[in-house]
Amino acid sequence: MNLAEILVYTDIRQLHQIADHYGCECNPHSKNELITSLLSSLRHRMTISQEVAHLSKEEMHFLLLLFLDKRTVMSLEDLLAKAGIALESSKEKKREEARRYIASAMRRGWIFPAKSKTVGQYQVPLDIREPYLQSWLDKWREDNRLISPGPDAYRDEGTALCDDIMQFLQFLQQEPVPLTAEGGMYKRHQQQLFQFLHVKEETLQPQKWRFGYGLHFDLYPDRFSLLYDFCYYHKWIEETAGRVAITEAGMELLQLSYGDPLYHELIRFWMRLYKRAIPNLPMLVQLIPLIAAGGWVSQQTLLDTLLPWIKEFYYDSPADILVNRVCKMMVHLGLLRVGQDEQGQWLYTATYASQTWLRKYNGFTETTILLK
């Protein structure tokens, strides 16, 4: 529902709170005057830009988590979870502060109790999301700059990861591959396979500090680890009797010509697999293409902008998470292009996939995957 429709059904007490917050001058006893005044104020570009300019880092984080989520209705638990991600306080204080954030969002006219019989359901007006996001983006562009023209050469991997899924299954179709005591393919078999893949990676020694991003993340390089886990999750491969082999389902997949559904499912799988370690991933995956649309943005600029909203995960620092777990994987998934300028700094720009399908997709609603 749009703001005008929601205000008609909103409790008079919340209307008064919103009017007080924005300093609206109108007859407080007339609901019609209140609604007219609020509509004029809440949708005004200057009001929105001033509101965005005065938000703290945590409040801005909460706003982005709220408005980038495409759901029309959210539960109180959903809102508390978003406020919890944005807050940096201790667990004891976090829930109490999270409730204050939600109350503040209601005073600002960002969320309203949903018009239903279900208690604890809230809605965000559809027509205020884009103006707030655009206002943040405008402010960001005032403080930062996109680089144009971009690098002389860049890498766009497109759907190459889907092609390599087929290459991997064809490799196993020839014969099963033995596994080490740790459960990974022997290095010589990895090297043999990697020759056929579109993106070359170096084999890894087992590293027990590498965890949280998949079943065999300690045994395989990042891109192949995702590819392997995707096949394992869909039961196209199986590990039995000390070897990995293709299954009947994998053989059936090889007989088909894949298209967008497989590509989109691969992106969804990555989001679900990495979301446990990076709770902010749904926001980052949508925010980076917004920033990197229409030009090239440097890796350092992304670090300066987004690091305050990323928490470390065990051995992974916030910078490692943004560069290696998010941007690098978005390149592998065809959501970003990457190149280098003459000074050697890394540059990124959004791809068609990140500007079309990804803008319709809502990673916030995805459940996490824990492979065993």
C-alpha positions, 0 to 999 in steps of 0.5 A: 500500500502507498502512504496515502492509503496507509494514513487513512487507517493509521491510529490518530496517536501515531499521526500526532507523533509523526506530525510532531516529529516533522513539525507539521502545522495543522488542526490536531483534531482533524484527521483529514487535515493531519493526513493532508499535512503529513502527505505533503511533508513526508513525500517532500524531497527536502524533508527526506534529504534533511532526514537522511542527512541527520541520521546516525550511522546505525540509523542509516544502516537500519533504514537501508535494511528496511527499505532494501527489503522488498516485503510489503509486510514484516513481523515485529521479529523481522524488524527487531532482527534488522535493528539488532544487525544495525546496533553495535551494543551488547546483547543485553541492551540490544533488544531494548534499543532495537525496540526504540529504533522501531518506535523511532521509525514509526514516529518518522512514518517509515513503518505502520501497523498493518491493516489486518487482524494479525497483531505484530505485523507492520508495513512500509509504504511502497512509495517512500522506499525509492525516494529515501534510497535515492536521497542516500545515493545522492548524498553518497555521490556528493561525497564520492565519485564514480570513475569514468571512463573505466579501465582499458580491460575488465573481467565479466564472468557472466554465467561462466560458473554455470558452464563450469558446473557442467564441466565438473559433472562431465569430469565426474562422468568419465569416472569417480574421483578418489577423496583424501582422508580430509574428504577433498579431491587429491591435488592432481585431480583438482589441477586436472579439472581446473584446466577445463574451467573458465576461471583458473584457481590455485589448489589449497592445502587443507586450512582449518581456519577457513570455515563458515562459507560451505562444506569444503571451504577448508579444502577448495579455493573460493569459486570451486568450493561454491560450485562443488557445494552447489552440486552437492546440495542438489544431489548431482554428486555424492560422496561415498566409499572414499570417492565423489561421483556423479549421480543419476540426477547429475546425469539428467542435468547434463542432458538439459540445456541450462538457462536463467533458472539455474543461474538465478538458483546459483545466486540464491544458493550463494546468498543462503550459504554465506548469509549465516556468516554475513548477516548483512549480505542481502543489503550489501548485494543490493547496495553495491550495484546501486553504488556501482551503476553508471560508472566504476567505483574503486575498491577503496571507496567501497571499503570506506563506505561499507566497512562500518556496516560489516562485522568480522567473522572469526578470522575474516576481518570486515575488509576481507569479508567485503573484498573476498567474500562479497565483491569477489564472489559477485564477480564470479556470479556475474553481478559485478565487472572488475578491472584495474586502473593505471595505478593498479587499484581495483574498480567495479561496475554493475552488470545487467544481471545486477540491475535487472533480476537482482533488483526484483529478488529479495535475499532478506527472505532467504533461509540460511543453508548449513551443509553437513 
